[in-house]
Amino acid sequence: MEKEWKEVFMTVHEYKIEIAKDILENEGISVVVMNQKDTAYKAFGEMYIYVQEENAERAVELLKNLKN
């Protein structure tokens, strides 16, 4: 991942990634989703959301309730 992108969210649940992506995009924040789930065994691996570094702090704040 390029230097100017920062990881702000990680989960094993695909539905949480979709919710997080929608929240951020609705706030005008560009999102990159990285899916590291195993293609044969969906129970293994994580999914990550990256945003541009200047939006990272705001993104973390917007997603803080989703982590619970």
N, CA, C and O atoms as CSV, one atom per row, in Angstrom:
chain,resi,resn,atom,element,x,y,z
A,1,MET,N,N,0.857,-1.179,0.000
A,1,MET,CA,C,0.000,0.000,0.000
A,1,MET,C,C,0.899,1.237,0.000
A,1,MET,O,O,1.943,1.266,0.652
A,2,GLU,N,N,0.481,2.226,-0.725
A,2,GLU,CA,C,1.245,3.471,-0.818
A,2,GLU,C,C,1.370,4.146,0.546
A,2,GLU,O,O,0.556,3.909,1.438
A,3,LYS,N,N,2.383,4.982,0.701
A,3,LYS,CA,C,2.636,5.659,1.965
A,3,LYS,C,C,1.475,6.544,2.395
A,3,LYS,O,O,1.190,6.650,3.588
A,4,GLU,N,N,0.807,7.173,1.453
A,4,GLU,CA,C,-0.219,8.143,1.817
A,4,GLU,C,C,-1.538,7.501,2.241
A,4,GLU,O,O,-2.483,8.221,2.563
A,5,TRP,N,N,-1.634,6.185,2.251
A,5,TRP,CA,C,-2.835,5.476,2.699
A,5,TRP,C,C,-2.565,4.840,4.053
A,5,TRP,O,O,-1.470,4.337,4.304
A,6,LYS,N,N,-3.567,4.865,4.922
A,6,LYS,CA,C,-3.392,4.349,6.273
A,6,LYS,C,C,-4.548,3.415,6.623
A,6,LYS,O,O,-5.705,3.694,6.308
A,7,GLU,N,N,-4.216,2.307,7.279
A,7,GLU,CA,C,-5.240,1.364,7.728
A,7,GLU,C,C,-6.014,1.981,8.893
A,7,GLU,O,O,-5.420,2.460,9.859
A,8,VAL,N,N,-7.349,1.964,8.793
A,8,VAL,CA,C,-8.176,2.535,9.860
A,8,VAL,C,C,-9.171,1.544,10.439
A,8,VAL,O,O,-9.800,1.818,11.462
A,9,PHE,N,N,-9.318,0.391,9.790
A,9,PHE,CA,C,-10.312,-0.573,10.267
A,9,PHE,C,C,-9.928,-1.970,9.799
A,9,PHE,O,O,-9.455,-2.152,8.677
A,10,MET,N,N,-10.138,-2.968,10.681
A,10,MET,CA,C,-9.861,-4.358,10.354
A,10,MET,C,C,-10.934,-5.217,10.988
A,10,MET,O,O,-11.341,-4.982,12.126
A,11,THR,N,N,-11.392,-6.216,10.247
A,11,THR,CA,C,-12.389,-7.142,10.764
A,11,THR,C,C,-12.334,-8.445,9.971
A,11,THR,O,O,-11.753,-8.508,8.887
A,12,VAL,N,N,-12.942,-9.467,10.527
A,12,VAL,CA,C,-13.092,-10.733,9.805
A,12,VAL,C,C,-14.497,-10.834,9.213
A,12,VAL,O,O,-14.798,-11.778,8.482
A,13,HIS,N,N,-15.355,-9.863,9.528
A,13,HIS,CA,C,-16.751,-9.896,9.096
A,13,HIS,C,C,-16.978,-9.015,7.871
A,13,HIS,O,O,-16.750,-7.806,7.910
A,14,GLU,N,N,-17.428,-9.634,6.789
A,14,GLU,CA,C,-17.643,-8.897,5.551
A,14,GLU,C,C,-18.725,-7.825,5.708
A,14,GLU,O,O,-18.610,-6.745,5.128
A,15,TYR,N,N,-19.769,-8.112,6.481
A,15,TYR,CA,C,-20.837,-7.125,6.649
A,15,TYR,C,C,-20.334,-5.859,7.343
A,15,TYR,O,O,-20.808,-4.764,7.041
A,16,LYS,N,N,-19.380,-5.992,8.267
A,16,LYS,CA,C,-18.834,-4.815,8.955
A,16,LYS,C,C,-17.993,-3.965,7.999
A,16,LYS,O,O,-17.983,-2.738,8.095
A,17,ILE,N,N,-17.298,-4.617,7.091
A,17,ILE,CA,C,-16.519,-3.874,6.094
A,17,ILE,C,C,-17.455,-3.057,5.220
A,17,ILE,O,O,-17.176,-1.896,4.923
A,18,GLU,N,N,-18.563,-3.656,4.806
A,18,GLU,CA,C,-19.525,-2.940,3.960
A,18,GLU,C,C,-20.133,-1.748,4.693
A,18,GLU,O,O,-20.291,-0.677,4.108
A,19,ILE,N,N,-20.472,-1.927,5.964
A,19,ILE,CA,C,-21.022,-0.831,6.763
A,19,ILE,C,C,-19.986,0.285,6.903
A,19,ILE,O,O,-20.299,1.458,6.702
A,20,ALA,N,N,-18.753,-0.086,7.247
A,20,ALA,CA,C,-17.679,0.896,7.419
A,20,ALA,C,C,-17.430,1.655,6.117
A,20,ALA,O,O,-17.272,2.876,6.127
A,21,LYS,N,N,-17.396,0.945,5.019
A,21,LYS,CA,C,-17.179,1.566,3.712
A,21,LYS,C,C,-18.286,2.565,3.409
A,21,LYS,O,O,-18.008,3.674,2.953
A,22,ASP,N,N,-19.532,2.189,3.656
A,22,ASP,CA,C,-20.661,3.086,3.408
A,22,ASP,C,C,-20.587,4.334,4.282
A,22,ASP,O,O,-20.832,5.442,3.804
A,23,ILE,N,N,-20.253,4.159,5.554
A,23,ILE,CA,C,-20.141,5.299,6.475
A,23,ILE,C,C,-19.110,6.292,5.956
A,23,ILE,O,O,-19.375,7.492,5.881
A,24,LEU,N,N,-17.942,5.789,5.603
A,24,LEU,CA,C,-16.865,6.669,5.157
A,24,LEU,C,C,-17.173,7.325,3.814
A,24,LEU,O,O,-16.937,8.521,3.642
A,25,GLU,N,N,-17.687,6.567,2.877
A,25,GLU,CA,C,-17.999,7.130,1.564
A,25,GLU,C,C,-19.115,8.169,1.662
A,25,GLU,O,O,-19.100,9.155,0.925
A,26,ASN,N,N,-20.074,7.967,2.550
A,26,ASN,CA,C,-21.137,8.952,2.749
A,26,ASN,C,C,-20.603,10.261,3.334
A,26,ASN,O,O,-21.237,11.308,3.202
A,27,GLU,N,N,-19.449,10.197,3.972
A,27,GLU,CA,C,-18.791,11.392,4.514
A,27,GLU,C,C,-17.778,11.976,3.532
A,27,GLU,O,O,-17.058,12.917,3.866
A,28,GLY,N,N,-17.723,11.421,2.330
A,28,GLY,CA,C,-16.829,11.941,1.302
A,28,GLY,C,C,-15.394,11.463,1.412
A,28,GLY,O,O,-14.492,12.079,0.844
A,29,ILE,N,N,-15.171,10.382,2.131
A,29,ILE,CA,C,-13.820,9.841,2.316
A,29,ILE,C,C,-13.610,8.677,1.350
A,29,ILE,O,O,-14.394,7.728,1.338
A,30,SER,N,N,-12.564,8.751,0.552
A,30,SER,CA,C,-12.228,7.665,-0.372
A,30,SER,C,C,-11.713,6.470,0.406
A,30,SER,O,O,-10.961,6.618,1.369
A,31,VAL,N,N,-12.126,5.278,-0.022
A,31,VAL,CA,C,-11.839,4.045,0.712
A,31,VAL,C,C,-11.225,3.006,-0.215
A,31,VAL,O,O,-11.622,2.874,-1.372
A,32,VAL,N,N,-10.251,2.270,0.313
A,32,VAL,CA,C,-9.725,1.086,-0.363
A,32,VAL,C,C,-9.928,-0.084,0.588
A,32,VAL,O,O,-9.509,-0.037,1.745
A,33,VAL,N,N,-10.577,-1.138,0.089
A,33,VAL,CA,C,-10.793,-2.345,0.881
A,33,VAL,C,C,-9.795,-3.391,0.422
A,33,VAL,O,O,-9.679,-3.675,-0.770
A,34,MET,N,N,-9.075,-3.960,1.380
A,34,MET,CA,C,-8.135,-5.032,1.081
A,34,MET,C,C,-8.659,-6.306,1.738
A,34,MET,O,O,-8.796,-6.384,2.959
A,35,ASN,N,N,-8.943,-7.285,0.917
A,35,ASN,CA,C,-9.492,-8.548,1.397
A,35,ASN,C,C,-8.377,-9.580,1.446
A,35,ASN,O,O,-7.846,-9.989,0.413
A,36,GLN,N,N,-8.030,-9.995,2.654
A,36,GLN,CA,C,-6.977,-10.992,2.854
A,36,GLN,C,C,-7.555,-12.347,3.264
A,36,GLN,O,O,-6.840,-13.208,3.777
A,37,LYS,N,N,-8.862,-12.525,3.031
A,37,LYS,CA,C,-9.496,-13.794,3.382
A,37,LYS,C,C,-9.020,-14.894,2.443
A,37,LYS,O,O,-8.802,-14.665,1.253
A,38,ASP,N,N,-8.865,-16.064,2.984
A,38,ASP,CA,C,-8.488,-17.235,2.205
A,38,ASP,C,C,-9.617,-17.564,1.239
A,38,ASP,O,O,-10.779,-17.604,1.645
A,39,THR,N,N,-9.306,-17.794,-0.008
A,39,THR,CA,C,-10.357,-18.061,-0.993
A,39,THR,C,C,-10.975,-19.446,-0.838
A,39,THR,O,O,-12.119,-19.654,-1.241
A,40,ALA,N,N,-10.254,-20.379,-0.273
A,40,ALA,CA,C,-10.787,-21.728,-0.090
A,40,ALA,C,C,-11.535,-21.871,1.233
A,40,ALA,O,O,-12.540,-22.579,1.310
A,41,TYR,N,N,-11.045,-21.202,2.264
A,41,TYR,CA,C,-11.633,-21.303,3.597
A,41,TYR,C,C,-11.979,-19.901,4.079
A,41,TYR,O,O,-11.124,-19.209,4.632
A,42,LYS,N,N,-13.202,-19.479,3.878
A,42,LYS,CA,C,-13.621,-18.109,4.206
A,42,LYS,C,C,-13.504,-17.775,5.690
A,42,LYS,O,O,-13.588,-16.605,6.065
A,43,ALA,N,N,-13.315,-18.776,6.533
A,43,ALA,CA,C,-13.211,-18.531,7.974
A,43,ALA,C,C,-11.843,-17.972,8.368
A,43,ALA,O,O,-11.667,-17.526,9.502
A,44,PHE,N,N,-10.886,-17.990,7.462
A,44,PHE,CA,C,-9.530,-17.540,7.768
A,44,PHE,C,C,-9.203,-16.244,7.040
A,44,PHE,O,O,-9.491,-16.094,5.853
A,45,GLY,N,N,-8.606,-15.325,7.758
A,45,GLY,CA,C,-8.153,-14.080,7.142
A,45,GLY,C,C,-8.965,-12.876,7.575
A,45,GLY,O,O,-10.039,-13.006,8.163
A,46,GLU,N,N,-8.440,-11.718,7.277
A,46,GLU,CA,C,-9.050,-10.459,7.662
A,46,GLU,C,C,-9.317,-9.588,6.451
A,46,GLU,O,O,-8.819,-9.837,5.353
A,47,MET,N,N,-10.116,-8.562,6.685
A,47,MET,CA,C,-10.383,-7.537,5.684
A,47,MET,C,C,-10.005,-6.201,6.308
A,47,MET,O,O,-10.221,-5.980,7.500
A,48,TYR,N,N,-9.441,-5.314,5.499
A,48,TYR,CA,C,-8.931,-4.037,5.989
A,48,TYR,C,C,-9.515,-2.890,5.180
A,48,TYR,O,O,-9.813,-3.033,3.994
A,49,ILE,N,N,-9.674,-1.742,5.848
A,49,ILE,CA,C,-10.048,-0.512,5.158
A,49,ILE,C,C,-8.897,0.471,5.309
A,49,ILE,O,O,-8.378,0.694,6.403
A,50,TYR,N,N,-8.514,1.050,4.174
A,50,TYR,CA,C,-7.479,2.074,4.130
A,50,TYR,C,C,-8.097,3.368,3.621
A,50,TYR,O,O,-8.958,3.357,2.740
A,51,VAL,N,N,-7.648,4.476,4.186
A,51,VAL,CA,C,-8.046,5.803,3.711
A,51,VAL,C,C,-6.784,6.638,3.540
A,51,VAL,O,O,-5.716,6.281,4.037
A,52,GLN,N,N,-6.922,7.744,2.835
A,52,GLN,CA,C,-5.775,8.626,2.682
A,52,GLN,C,C,-5.402,9.190,4.047
A,52,GLN,O,O,-6.260,9.447,4.892
A,53,GLU,N,N,-4.116,9.373,4.238
A,53,GLU,CA,C,-3.580,9.746,5.544
A,53,GLU,C,C,-4.255,10.975,6.151
A,53,GLU,O,O,-4.473,11.019,7.361
A,54,GLU,N,N,-4.586,11.971,5.334
A,54,GLU,CA,C,-5.193,13.184,5.881
A,54,GLU,C,C,-6.619,12.953,6.405
A,54,GLU,O,O,-7.147,13.782,7.147
A,55,ASN,N,N,-7.243,11.829,6.020
A,55,ASN,CA,C,-8.592,11.496,6.490
A,55,ASN,C,C,-8.600,10.429,7.586
A,55,ASN,O,O,-9.664,10.064,8.085
A,56,ALA,N,N,-7.442,9.938,7.955
A,56,ALA,CA,C,-7.359,8.793,8.871
A,56,ALA,C,C,-7.966,9.087,10.241
A,56,ALA,O,O,-8.727,8.275,10.766
A,57,GLU,N,N,-7.641,10.224,10.815
A,57,GLU,CA,C,-8.145,10.545,12.150
A,57,GLU,C,C,-9.673,10.636,12.153
A,57,GLU,O,O,-10.335,10.101,13.043
A,58,ARG,N,N,-10.211,11.306,11.165
A,58,ARG,CA,C,-11.669,11.445,11.052
A,58,ARG,C,C,-12.321,10.094,10.823
A,58,ARG,O,O,-13.369,9.808,11.403
A,59,ALA,N,N,-11.721,9.260,9.990
A,59,ALA,CA,C,-12.261,7.934,9.699
A,59,ALA,C,C,-12.302,7.067,10.947
A,59,ALA,O,O,-13.295,6.382,11.192
A,60,VAL,N,N,-11.247,7.088,11.729
A,60,VAL,CA,C,-11.207,6.307,12.972
A,60,VAL,C,C,-12.329,6.762,13.899
A,60,VAL,O,O,-13.003,5.938,14.516
A,61,GLU,N,N,-12.525,8.066,13.996
A,61,GLU,CA,C,-13.586,8.609,14.850
A,61,GLU,C,C,-14.968,8.157,14.354
A,61,GLU,O,O,-15.822,7.789,15.161
A,62,LEU,N,N,-15.189,8.185,13.051
A,62,LEU,CA,C,-16.475,7.774,12.488
A,62,LEU,C,C,-16.755,6.291,12.708
A,62,LEU,O,O,-17.911,5.886,12.832
A,63,LEU,N,N,-15.700,5.485,12.757
A,63,LEU,CA,C,-15.871,4.033,12.850
A,63,LEU,C,C,-15.722,3.475,14.261
A,63,LEU,O,O,-15.837,2.266,14.457
A,64,LYS,N,N,-15.470,4.327,15.237
A,64,LYS,CA,C,-15.172,3.832,16.581
A,64,LYS,C,C,-16.306,2.982,17.168
A,64,LYS,O,O,-16.031,2.020,17.885
A,65,ASN,N,N,-17.548,3.306,16.889
A,65,ASN,CA,C,-18.662,2.524,17.436
A,65,ASN,C,C,-18.875,1.207,16.705
A,65,ASN,O,O,-19.511,0.302,17.245
A,66,LEU,N,N,-18.367,1.085,15.511
A,66,LEU,CA,C,-18.513,-0.127,14.729
A,66,LEU,C,C,-17.616,-1.248,15.244
A,66,LEU,O,O,-17.916,-2.422,15.028
A,67,LYS,N,N,-16.553,-0.916,15.900
A,67,LYS,CA,C,-15.610,-1.923,16.396
A,67,LYS,C,C,-16.170,-2.743,17.544
A,67,LYS,O,O,-15.701,-3.854,17.790
A,68,ASN,N,N,-17.149,-2.229,18.239
A,68,ASN,CA,C,-17.719,-2.941,19.390
A,68,ASN,C,C,-18.643,-4.053,18.974
A,68,ASN,O,O,-19.201,-4.744,19.826
